[in-house]
Amino acid sequence: MHLLRGALRNYAWGSRTALAELCGRPVPSVHPEAEMWFGAHPADPARLLIGDDAVSLLDAVAADPVRELGSDVAPRFGNRLPFLLKLLAAEEPLSLQAHPSAIQARDGFARENRARVPIDAPTRNYRDDSPKPELVVALDRFEALAGFRDPHATIALFAALEVPALAKYSALLAGQPDSSGLRALFTTWITLPERALATLLPEVLDGCVAYLSASHGRGQFGKEVRTAIELADTYPGDAGVLCSLLLNRITLQPGEGLYLDAGNLHAYLRGVAVEIMANSDNVLRGGLTPKHVDVPELLRVLDFEPVEVPILHPGGAGGARRYPTPAAEFALSRIDLDATNPTADVTVDGPNILLCTKGSVQLRSGDTVLELRRGAAAWVSAADAHVSVTTSEGNAQMFCASVGRAG
Ligand SMILES: [Zn+2]
């Protein structure tokens, strides 16, 4: 067991305060800080702090995969750590995106290899052959769009906006209020010729503004409509703004989670969260980004089935409570400690990354004792003894990332 120093990622959509504050560094930071990666991703591995050395976790796992990952996990995932744990702070919306299934990722990766698209080309969709399920858990209020809304509710939203130009799209959806209708409408909007978009989008946005003022911001679709206006501010003229009106608008309260399986169209809007995902870079973008957008490929992987995306709470009582997800690559549990429940145990049957998000905790594994402040993490290898966690003072919260069960 060692302290693990995360890799800080500066993206323009990040925050100059949230991660610095969480990790106890001066505020505001020089650059917007978007993510802190705790994992063994080749692009930016975290570092094990061993004595005066900072050893790449990627190198440590490669040097002795069976010791670090365990004899079960190492062969299951090709001697690689299968998950990446992140702290994420979004001040501005991230792109509209979806991730491929296992089969789509394998096919897409092979196809782009055959076409000789360089692995680091900005036009490359599939940088590896893995699916990328992800789970995001809010640390403060977290805002997102995820999954297609029930078409009947979307028809009601269009009606509320009172925009004549929306009538034909509303009719399209009313004729087929299911995944086929959503596919047809989304495909029409995301591929709308520039001139048609330049007429439709301002009319819809005018409708949004009128709706907000007529309902004094308290209408049934207030959040959805405000989101479209905000997205249009950041990405003017982007078809993704229209498409945002088709998606579930979700607010997570602290501790609540959202699981995004293959094909789920989503966009993170704002907030601070813990995120865990399969260790993959496979993202298909549909807009709201200056990065590469490949609409045909996105359409190929999207799941248009309307869903109410469930908000997840960790299951079980006391100790490490786990968020229920089907992912094979990862599992995420949360440990809450206070004066009445000051200790908990972490069972080690594979690699674990422990991340303190509130207060501070003391970790004990065999003879090793570590203090974990808020924002700090530790690596527990499969060879380490079970870990007992104690709050150093008052309330504390820790997340525990591990490998999911074999399917
Ligand atoms: Zn995503």
Boltz pocket constraint, residues with backbone or C-beta under 6 A from the ligand:
constraints:
  - pocket:
      binder: B
      contacts: [[A, 97], [A, 98], [A, 99], [A, 134], [A, 260], [A, 266]]
      max_distance: 6.0
